[in-house]
Amino acid sequence: MPKFTFSLSQAQLFDVFKRFNLPLPAFAERAYFPMNFGDLVNDTRKLKAGDVFCAIIGHQQNGNDFINQAVSLECGLIIAECSHASQHGEIVYLTTENSDKKIAQVYFYQLNERLFSFAKGYYQSPQDNMTIIGITGTNGKTSTSQIISKLLASCQQRTAVIGTNGAGQIESLQTVENTTPAATQLHQLMAEFCADNCKNVAMEISSHALEQRRVIANLLDIAVFTNLTRDHLDYHKTMTNYADAKYQIFSHDAKQIAIINGDDQQGKQWLAHWPNKQSLIVYGKSAAVTQFSAYAQASEIKTHANGVQFILNTHLGQQEIDSVLMGDFNIENLLAGIAVLMSKNISLNDIALAVKALTPIVGRMETFKANNKATTIVDYAHTPDALVSALHACRHHCKGELWVVFGCGGDRDKGKRPLMALAAENGADHLVFTTDNPRTEKAEDIVADMLAGCLFPEKITVLLDREAAIKATLAKAKADDMVLLAGKGHEDYIIVANEKINYNERELVKAIYDVYQQQSNTAGAIS
């Protein structure tokens, strides 16, 4: 679609002011308010002339420190967070350096906490015209959101995604800085999707976003919970805090449909005390999920060279399912997606056809092959549980020996490093430890933390240069072997210190295998 341009009239802005008890400017002062405004922005790096700048007091920075910069960029208006309720609605007028033009600055008490609602009003509630599907959980958010988008698209329902891989239509994603964008950017995206005639939005929702109220539960028509395992304890400190943050995705009212993994331990705890007034679909592989009034359960699971097959049991009936997605854990992701389609009254037969048409998710158990070479799997697994699941999936599809190449991120939860190393030692035949976004830590120190979790550290190969580690491993692995490259997935960079260095693992493997394939073809032609 053409580049989206948003415009809000002065009259529409004043209507939004009224909803938030912001007094309107005196008639004579309205000349300082443009007749039309652009986007709502809380980052001056994204600010254009005519935009409205929200100066929020954030967790790391104070937007009030950037007001002068916003003025110099000729913003149309400033909404500035104030510290006292008595200041709410006060208006001052700032003069630009190079002209007599004045820019209004409106004070807004607790703007950070209310930014989501303000942004919704500013963008004229675009989400009201779409079904908004939120997915939270430690693992599986990206795969599940993309599965949902692809399944709905197969059923002729245009669906956008927001998440780790970007925002927009899957075939043309635009980069977003966070898994769940700031409330201002989120509503801008919603307005764009609405203008693009999207019927649904499948968005990943991080625990940080829920904790910081970048997203609130009543945005969501459907809320999906995948699982809860150790991650982000550098931020949440305890697993209880982490779980509490995730739980905020549910509205506990009749408007929202909740879809919960009934095999996950945290999911089971929530289900034991679930409020009757909220609609619920439970999914999983255990027979226990069939005890609920609405469910999606997989049985008679079979893995094959090109994916998985299973029988889908639901409260609506049974259906055979066949998918090219690899890995036992992808069955859970598929079930979550299937439950979403069931909640939208799509028939089981149409669901099965949509699943059959699914293509692999970028950087999620993505397979690369060449003649007479090991199969390589590129996956984003970067938590202990995700690594266990990825290795388990690879083992099911591997005829020979299993190799794993991975590292752990710097400046993040150090406690998971030995756990990931032990998971790799238990799940693979050959281990290669390397780097993965070391940030400001020394790669050697990170690997030392990993080695501390191993029972036989002397058997581990350490190659800190990730590209060299991959090339060496692929050269050693045999044709029937499988190599799991864990941690980078879709990412196209490595963070060293505070710098992002270009690095695309998928492109690297493809280039290596292209060379192998050319050599194989040449050898075949000569023989």
N, C-alpha and C positions, 0 to 999 in steps of 0.2 A: 504494500500500500504506500501512497505518497507519505512523506514525512509529516507526522502529526503536529499540528499547531493548535494550542489551546488559547482561548480568549475569554475573559470574564468581564462583564460590563460593570461600570461603577454602581449601577442600581442593584445588580446581583450581589456585588460585594457588600453593600450596605444591608441587604437582606441577611447575609451570613453574619454580619456584625450583630444584628438584632438577636439572633439565636444564641449568641454567646454574651449577651448583656454588655455589648460594647456600644457606648453612646455614639450617635452619628455626629460628624463634625458640623460646626455651625455652617449655615448656608454660604456665608462669604468665604469660608475656608475650603469649600468643596472644590474650588478651582485648583487646589494643590493635589487633588486626587485625580489621576488620569481618567479619561472616559472608558478606557479598557486596560486590563491587566493581563500579563502573560502567566507563566507557571508559578506555582508555589514552591519555593526552594529554601532549604536550610543549609546549603553549602555554597559559599561564594564562588567556588571553582566551577560551578554549574550555572551561575547566575548570568542572565542576559538582561539587556536594557528593557525595562518595563515589567520585569518579574517582581513578585512579592517575596521579600526576604524574611524568613522566620528566624529570629535570633534566639535560639533556645539555650537554656543552661543544661548542657549535656553531662554525660558521665566522664568524658575526657576533656572536652573543650567548652568554653562559654561563647555562644554565638554573639553576645554583645561586644566581644573583642573585635568582631569583623564588620561592625556596622559602618565604620568609615570606608572600608573597602567596598561595601555594598552601595554606599552613596556615590563613590567615585565611578562605579560601574553603571550608574544611573538607573538603579532599580525604581520600580514604580511606587513602592510602599515598603515600610518596615514594620513588622509585627515583632515587638521585643518582649521577651519574658521579664517580668518584674518580680521582686522578692516579697512584696507586701500586697495584700488584697486591696488595700485602699488606693493603690496606684492603677488598678485595673480600669482600662478605658481612657486613661489620660493620653492626650495627643500633644506632641511637640513637633516642630517643623525644622528640618535640617537643611542647610544651604550647601549646594555643591561648590567646589573650589573655583571652577571655571565659568560659572554663570550665576544668575540671580534665581535660578530655579530652586524651588523648595520641595523637599520630599518629606511626607508625613511619616512620623514614627508613632505607632499606637502601642501602648503598654498592655500586656496580657498576662494576668496572674495564672501560674501553673500551666503555662503554654506547653511545656514538654509533656506533661501528663495528658493534656487535652488535644495534642496536635493531631492525633488520629481523627478525632471527631471534627476538628476544624478543617482538616484537609478534605475529609469526605464532603463537608458542606461546600467548601471552595470549589471542588470539582463537580458539584451538582449530583452527588451520589450515583456515579456511573455503575457501581456494583449492583444496584437495585435491578438492573436490566439483564443481569447474568447470574448463573449459578456459580458461586465461589466455593471451591473445594480446597481445604487446607490439610496439609499432611505434616505431621510432626513425629519425631522418634529419633533415636540415636542413629540407626542405620536404615537405609532403604528409602529415604525421602525423595532423592533425585530419581531413582528408578521408578518408584511408585507414581510420582507426579508425571513422568514422561509416559509411563504405561497408560495412565488414565487419559492423558491427552491423545495418545495414539488410538486407544480403543474408542473414545468418543468421536474422534475424527472419522474412524472407519464406519461409524454409525451416523455419518453426515451431521455431526454437531461440531462446528468450528470451535476449537479450544486452544487457549493460550496457556503458557506455563511461566512461572516465576520461580527461580531457584538458583542452585549452585552453578549450573551450566549457562545461565542467562535468562532473559525474558523475551517473550514473544511467541511466534509460531516456531515449532521445533526446527524447521528447516532454515530459519533465519533469525536466530537468537541474537539479541543485543546484550552486551556485557552489563552486569550489575555488580556493585562493589560487595554487597552482602547477600548471603543466601536469601534473607528476607529484607528488602530495601526499607529505607526510612519511610515514615508515613507519607511524607510529601511526594517522594518518588513513586511510592506504591499506588497512590491515588492518581497520579499522572499516568502511570501505566494502565490502570483500570479504565481511565477515560479514553486512552488510545485503543485499548482492546474493544471497548464498546463501540467506538467509531469504526472499527474494523469488522464489525458485525460478529464478534465472538459471542457464543452462547454460554461458554463456560470458561473459568480460569482455574487451573490446578496449580497451587502454589505451595512451595516448601515453607514451613514455619519453624524457625529455630527457637531453641529455649531462650536465647538472648533476646529475640524479638518479642516473645511473650512477656518476659521479665521486664523489659524496657517499654512495654506497651506500644511497640511499633505496629502491632496487630492486636486487636481485641476480638474476643470470641464471637460477638454478635455480627461481625463481618461475614462469618462463614455459614453457608447453607449446609455444608457437609464437612465434618471434622474427622480426619483419619489418624489413628495412632498405630504406628508400626511396631515399636519395641523400645525398651530402655535398657541400655548397658553403659558401662563406664565411659565417660567422655566429659570434657569441659569442666572438670573439677577445679581447674585453675581459676575458673570464674564462679561456679556455684558452691564450691567448697565441700559440700556433702551430697550424697546420692538423694537424700530426702529433699534437699532444696532443688536439685535437678528435676526430680519427679514432680514436685509442686509446680515448678515453672511449666513443665509440659502439660500438666492438668488444666492449666488456664486456657487451653484451646477449646474446651467444652463450655457451651453456654448454659447447659442444664435447663433448657426450655423447649417448647414444642416446635419452635422455628427450625432448629438445627437437627440434622441426622448425624449420630455418632457411629463411626465404624472402627471397631477395636479388635486388635489381635488377641484372641482369647487364649493363645498358647503362651503369651509373654507373661512373666511373673507379675510385672507391674500392672499389666492389663487385667489379670485375674483379680488383683486387689481392688482395683477400681470397680470391676463388674460386680463384686460381692456387695457393693453398697450403691448400686446405680439408681438414680432417681427415675421413677416410673414415667414421669412426664416427658422425658426426652426419648425420641425414637432411636433405636439401636439395631445395628447389624454386627454380629460377631463372626470373625473368620479365623481359620486355622486348619491344622492338619489332624488334630486330636478329635476323637469322637465326642469329647466333652462339649465342644462348641455347638453340637447339634441339639443340646438341651435348651438353647435359647429360641425364642419365638421367630427370630429372623437370623439366618446364618448362611455362610458359604464355607464348605469344608472340602478338602482334597483327600481322596483315598485312592488306593491301588496305583500308587505313584511309580512310574518307570522312567529311568533316565536312558537316553540313547545318544548316539554320536552327535546328533544335531540339536539336542534340547531335552524336553521333558514331556511326558504324557501323564494324565491323571483323570479320575472321575470326579466331577464337580457335583457335590451333594448340597442341595439348598432346601429351604422351606417351600420353594416353588417347584422342586423336582430335580432330576439328575441330567447331567450333560457330559459327554466326553470332551476333554480339552487336550489340545496338542499345541506346543509352543517351541519356538527356536531358542528361547531364553535358557541359558545354562545355569545350573545351580539349584540346590534344594531350597535355598533362601528366596530365590526368585519365584518359587511357587507361592510363598507368603505375599510377595509384592503383587503377583498376579491376582491372588485372592482379594487383596485390598482393592485393586482396580475393578475386579468383577463385582465386588460389593457396591462400589460406587455406581456402576451401570445398573445393577439391580435396583438401587434406590431411585433411579431415574426411569424405572419401568421399562427397561430394554429387555427383550426376550432372551432366554438362555441360548437359543439357537443363534441369534444375532451376536450374542456375546462370544460364543465359540468361534464364529466366523471372524470376528474382530481379533480375537487372540491368535488365531491361525495366521492372520496377516501381519502380526507384530514383527518388527525388525529389532535387532539388538540395540541396546542403549549405549550411547557413546561413553567409553571409558568405564563401563560397568560390565565386568566379565566379557569384555570384547575380545574376540578370537582372531588371531593372525596365524596363517599357515604358509608353508612353502614345501615343495617336493623334498622328501628325505630329510626334513628338519623337524625339530620339536615343535609342537603347538605352543604358541605363546598367548597368555591371557593377560590383558591389561585391565586392572581393576583399582577402584578408588579406596579399597579397604584401608582404613587408617585407625581403627580401634581394635582392641583384642578380640572382641566378639565378631566383628566384621572379618577379621583375618581368619579366625577359626572357620567361619562360614564359607569364605572363599576357598580355603584349602580343602575343606570337606567337599565342596562342589567339584573342585579340580580332580580330587582323588576318584570321584565317581566316573569321570570321563577320561582318566589317564590310564593308558595300557602299560606304560613303562614306569620310570621313576619321576618323582615330583620335585621340582626346584622352586625356590622362592627367593626373590630379590626385593628387599624393602629397607626402609629406614624409619626414623621417627622424627616428628617435627620439633624444632627448637622453640623455646619460650612458651611451651605448652605443658600440659599435665605430664610431669616426669614419672609419675607412678605407673603409667600404663606401658612404659618402655620395656621393663623386664617381663611384664605380662604378655606383650606382643611377641617378644623373643621366645618365651616358653611355648606360646601357641604355635609359633613357626617350627620350633624344634619337635613338638609333638605331631605336627601335621605334615611335614615335608621330609624328603630324603636328603636334600641338599639345601643348605642355607647360605645366602650371601647378604651380609649387612652392608648398607651403603647410606647415602645421605637422602634426606627428604625435607626440604625447607628448613635448614638449620637456623635461619634467622641470625640472632646475635650470639648464639651459643657456638662453641667449637664442635665440629662434627665428631672429633675424637671422643669428646666427653659424652656426647649422646650415645655413641656406639658402646662406650664403656658401661653406661647405664643398661643398655640392651643386653650386653654379655653377662651382666650380673644375674640375669634371670635364667640363664642357660645351665642345664645340667652338665653339658659337655662343650664348654666354650672353645676348647682346642680344636673342635671339628668345624668351627664356623669360619667361612672365608670372609674377610673384610676388605672391601675395595671402596674407598670413600668417593671416588669419581663415579657417579651413577651411570653415566654413559659407558664408561670403560667396564663397569661391573656387568652391565647388560650384554655388551658385546662378548665379553669373556664367557659368560654363562651360556649364551646361545651357541657359541662355538663348541662348548663342551657337551651340551645336552644332545642326546641321541634322538633318532626319528620318532620312536614310540614314547619319548618323554614329554612332559608338559612343564612349562615355565610360567610361574605366576609372578608378574611384576606388580607389586602392591603399593598403593599409596598415592600415586599421581593421577591415575585415571584420565579424566578429561582435561586436567590442568595443562597449560602451555607455558609454564614458568617454574623456576626454582627460586626461592627467596633466600638470599645470602646477605647477612647483615640486614640492611633495610632496602636492599635493591632486588627487584624482580629481574631475573636473567631468563632470556628466552630458552625454553626447553619443552619440547613436545614429545612425550614418550611414545605416543601412538605413531607419530610420523617417523620417529627414530626406528621403531620396530619394522614399520612398513618399508623403509628405505633399506634396512639390513636384509629383509626377506626378498625384496625386489632384486638385490644383487645375487642372493642365493639362487633365486629362480632363473635369472639370466644365465648364471653359471651352469645350472642344471640343464637348461635348454640348449646351451652351447655344447655341453658334453654329450647330450643326446644326439645332436645333429652330427657331431664328429664320429660317434660310434656307428 
